[in-house]
Amino acid sequence: MIFTRVLILSFCSMCYQLLMARTLAELTHEYILSYSLSFGFFLLGMGLGGIYYGRSLSHKAPLNIFFIIEILLAIFGGLAVFLIFSSFTFMNVSFFSERHLYLTKDVLPYVFLLVMQFFVFFIGFLSGLELPVWLKVKETKKPTSHILSGTGALLGAGYVGGFLGSVLVTLLIVPVFGVLKTCILIGFINVVTLMESLFSHKQFTIKKGIFLFIPVIILYTCGTQDKHLMQLHLKTWYLKAELAHFNIKSIKWLFKFTQSHKNILRIESPYQNIDIIPKNFLKYSIPYLDLYGKGMALYLNRQPQFFSNFWKTYHESIVVGGPSLTGKEPENILILGGGDGLLASQIIEFYKNVNTITLVEIDPAMIKLATNYRPLSQLNQQAFKNKKVNIIIDDAFTYIAKDKKKYDAIFIDFPFPRSFDLSRLYSIEFYKRVKNRLTKNGFIILDVPIWKDLYNETLNVKPMPQDILYSTLTHAGYKTIFAFGKMEPFLFLQTDKKSISLKKKKIKYEVSEQTRKNLVSIHNILEDVEIKSEYVNSVFKPVRFRY
């Protein structure tokens, strides 16, 4: 039984570590740094925990020490994600505001991430005490020749438990329960393991039984409040709620303020968090984008994808832009991304002679949402039910490597590259593969992370996103790179060098006036782009996109 207990406890510890790292990565958008720091501090805590036990606790009754450890782990480990979200919400309403815009972008996410490592270290420290306890228990028992009773077997149980935790929590448990409830569930597993150990070793007493109710009550109470905490977190973030002073009166105002707004629909998938923002929700939080804020909005990992009353400008521009530059409509089309169905709907509407539309989307949750969520399916006019649309659930990076077809047009509609996985989709390796899928006169249009306002430069770092893009595309072999879109920017790509321009008379489609205003060249905005080999983004040598 000691082998099984060590395996379960190691499983729980690995789950805590992964859930904390995942939560910190989601909140700060620093994915590699969050996982690296969290693993490092957790392992440091485990190592020092084991050393501390050997120096200071080894002479005490191991099961009494184990009781204290598991009570603390059940409470603080089980509530780890809950506490991280609460801390982030506090920092959000206190510091992450327009009053501290510079700090918000460049300092506070890192400060928050670093501060949280002390908590990660604490959970690791408690986890590091568990194995020495059971090694001590093993020493006090009579020797046995059972294959699972030796010191090596217990160490093996720890590694196997860690492996199971890393696999099961990501692939099976979180998709079913969500991050918050999964962490609380693991806390309950710690309590059950503790209870079983006390009964098995005849150490259970009424006093200990009463103490066992403390983590159970705390975990259950917080488990029932997970939806309220998530809504508080989401609403304060999207509404940009601020507290000038942190006191009882301000906290009451905050709760009243958030409760006065409709709930945000959050869908957690293995690939991303999908947030549906209700109509009129954002009209006060982004007054300078009043036109956007009045409609329903969809965000992926808290990054905007579309607004229901402004989506046509983006999607009409990306669809109409290509034929307006080439003078010819494509017939066979590939869409990479575009899981909301809006791009496909506009292609069907404008391209009367289109034969096939192949859409590659990694997240089946997005396809399901676009098909079955009525407000979205009304916007995309049930595009995915059209016989010309062939949906493929796959990673665009791997799909484009194995696809052998040629396309007249390829539309690339990805989120901005805030993580390594997304950065792959902006790499030289990816763009070379995409280029090989074009017909002779085919074209590519992609949504681009150009970080420069029409009237002033908002970011003074090098390389800027457009430096990376232009350098990567140029070295990938594209001879024509044309930028257009005054409000919604895009890049038009072709493999041959061609002289092209975008003039009003060339736009022969019936589009909105807002779209016509958007369909202009923006080369003047990008005239200071620097193309350098060191700016080329590669999967083997990633270049960070700064925002």
NORURCOR-V145209 format. One line per field, one symbol per residue. psi: psi as a letter, one per 30 degrees, with the letter a starting at -180 (. if undefined). burial: b if it has 9 or more other ideal C-beta (glycine too) atoms within 8 Angstrom, else e. A space follows every 10 residues. Layout:
# NORURCOR-V145209
psi->???
burial->???
This chain:
# NORURCOR-V145209
psi->feeeeeeeee eeeeeeeeee eeeeeeefgi eeeeeeeeee eeeeeeeeee eeeeeffffl jefeeeeeee eeeeeeefge eeeeeeeeee eefeeilffh eeeeefeeee eeeeeffeee eeeeeeeffe eeefeeeeef lkklgkfgfl eeeeeeeeee eeeeeeeeee feeefeflee eeeeeeeeee eeeeeeeeee ghgkleeeee fffeeeeeee eeefgeeeee eeeeeeeffh kkjekjleee eeeeeeeeff lllkjkjjlf flkkkjklkg egfffiffhe eefflklkkk hgkkelkfgg feeeeeeeef eeffefgkkl ekkkkjbhff feeeeeeeee jfgkekjkkj kfjfeeeeef efjeeefeeg hheffkffkj kkjlkeeeef ffkflkkfkk kjillkifle eefeggleee eeeeefgkle gllkkkkkij iklfflkfkh lkklefeeee eeeeffgkfj jkkljeejkl kkklflkkjl ljleffjglj lleeeeffil kgfffgfgkk jkeffkklff ikkkjk.
burial->ebbebbbbbb bbbbbbbbbb bbbbbbbbbb bebbbebbbe bbbbbbbbbb ebbbeebbee ebbbbbbebb bbbbbbbbbb bbbbbbbbbb bbbbbbbeeb eebbeebbbb ebbebbbebb bbbbbbbbbb bbbbbbbbee eeeeeeeebe eebbbebbbb bbbbbbebbb eebbeeebbb bbbbbbbbbb bebbbbbbee eebeeeebbe bbebbbebbe ebbeebeebb bbbbbbbbbb bbbeeeeeeb beebbebbee beebebbbbe eebbbbbbee bbbebbeeeb ebbbbbbbbb bebebbbbeb bbbbbbbbbb bbbbbbeeeb bbbbbbbbbb bbbbbbbbeb beebebbbbb bebebbbebb bebebbbebb bebbebebbe ebeeebbebb eeeeeebbbb bbbbbbbbbe ebbbbbbbbb bbbbbebbee ebbbbbbbbb bbeeeeeebe eebbbbbbbb bbbbbbebeb bbbbbeebbb bbbbbeeeeb ebeeebbebe beebbbbbbb bbeebbeebb ebeebbbbee ebbebeb
